[in-house]
Amino acid sequence: MFSTTLVDLFGGRAAEAVLLHLFHYGETYGRAASRDFGISLDSVQRQLDRFERAGAFVCKRQGQTLIYMWNPKSRIAKRLRDLVEVAYQGLSSEAKASLFSQRRQPRAKDKPVIR
């Protein structure tokens, strides 16, 4: 498994998972980040809640799921996103492929599958 400096800066793998997942997909929810990074759902949800209380994230309800995204009104969220971008760009392409291999958006109708 890989590790970035985000683990050291924020004190745990759950924070790293949440930040990288949100940066990659633009929005995230607890179960997706938990599944992709192999971390307990409870720790991911606690971390999402911490970032929301700090004002870096906002969330919206979609059914029973809370979808988190960067807070567009927060200056700290902008700076945090820039920091995560540096860590994200430092990941190897193999690490990105293994962590973010799950397709999150539906394929367009009649679009051919390229293998």
Secondary structure as UniProt FT lines:
FT   HELIX           5..10
FT   HELIX           13..25
FT   STRAND          27..28
FT   HELIX           30..37
FT   HELIX           41..53
FT   TURN            54..55
FT   STRAND          57..62
FT   TURN            63..64
FT   STRAND          65..70
FT   TURN            72..73
FT   HELIX           75..89
FT   HELIX           93..99
FT   TURN            109..110
//
